[in-house]
Amino acid sequence: MPRRLRGSKILPTRSVWISGNCFIPMPFLVSDQLRARSRTPEAGQGKDRHDDSVIRKQERAKQALLDMLRQAREEAGVLQADLARQLGRKQGFVSKYELGGRRLDLLDLADICDALGISFTDFAKRFDEKRRGR
């Protein structure tokens, strides 16, 4: 049984790697001082709300990019496997970036635009407009 500090509460357990191949559940202790400190404005409570809005904005932009990539491929009448072949990649590469499981770098995005026969700069402008909500 873990030692309990004065003014602390035992929270749900977390698994801790001990040795060999086993995880052993261990209770997670949080003292009253830490809980009180996390409630103060100095702990960045306002910053968290700002961070959440930034994260939501980035997620919307990411989803807009994924939708635009899929739409561009479908409008060109190209299957994922055909696009992957043109890029010299496997079909899973196209599937993963369209589903958001893989990030693309700028060179990959330019290659995709070339393979679909669309202008990279026009694609980037359309994305920027969609991202900004115009």
N, C-alpha and C positions, 0 to 999 in steps of 0.2 A: 504494500500500500504506500503510495507516495506521501511524502511529508506535506502537510498543508500549512501554508504561511498564514499569519494573522491577517484577516481582512481579505482573504482570497476565496474564490469560488472554483469548484471543479466543474469544468465545462465538458462537452462531449469529447470522446477519446479521439486521438489521432494515432495512426500506425507509425511506429518507429522501427527503423532497421536495426536489428541487434547483431546477429552474426549468422553465418551460414545462409540458409534460404528462408528465413522466417521474418515476418513482421509481427511485432507484439503491440497490441493497442495500449497506449499510455494516456492517462488523463492529462488534459491541457489546463494548466493553472493560470489564472489571470488575477492579479492583485487589484484591490480597490484603487490604488494609486494610479495604475495604468489605465483603468477604466475612466477615472476622473480626468486624467490628462487627455484622453482621446475625445472627451466631450467639450473641451475648451476651444474657443475660436482660434487660438494660436496653433492648434494641431492641424490646421489647414482644412477645417470643415467647409469653408466657403470655396477653397481651392478644389475640393472634391467635386462640388457641384459643377464648377467650371470644367474640370477634367471630364466629367460625365458628358457634358454637352459637346465638348470637342471630340470625344470618342464616338458619340452618336453621329456627329457630322461626318467623321471619317468613315464610319460604317456605311452611311448613306452614299457617300462618294464611291466607296469600294463596290457597293452593290450596283450603282449606276454604271461603273466601268465594266463589271461582269456582264450586265445586261446588254451594254453596247457591243461588247465583243461577240456575244452569242448572236445578237441581232445582225451584226455585220456578216458573220459567217453564214447565217441562214439566208440573208438577202442575196448573197453571192451564190447560193445554191450549192454550197460545198459541205460535204460530210466531215465529221471530226477526223475520221481515218484519212480522208483525202488531204485535208489541211495538214495533218501530222506528217504525211508522206512528203508533201511539198517542203515542210520545214526540216525534214530529216530527223523527225522525232517519232515516238510511239503515240498511238491514239490516246493513251492515258494522260499524256502531257496536256493535250487540248482539253480533255475532260476535267482534269484537275484545276486548270486555271479558270475554266468557265464556271466551275462550282465554288471557286474561292479557296481551294485547298493548296494552291501554289501561287506564289507571287511572280510577277513578270518583271524583268528589267527592261530598260528602254530599248535595248537592242532586240530582245525577243518581240516586243510590241511593234517595232518597226518592221521586223521580218513578217509578222502576222499580217500587218497592213499591206505589205508588198504581195504576199501570197494571195490575199483576198482582192487585190487590185484596187485598193482604196488609198487615198493620200494620207500619209501619216499626220501631216500638219492639219488637214481638215478633220481627221478623227480627234486629234488633240483639242482643236478648237471646239468641236461639238461636245466633247467630254467636259471641258472647262465651263461651257455654258450650262450644261446639265448639272454640273457640280455646284455651280453658284445659284442655280434655280431660276435661270432666265428662260 
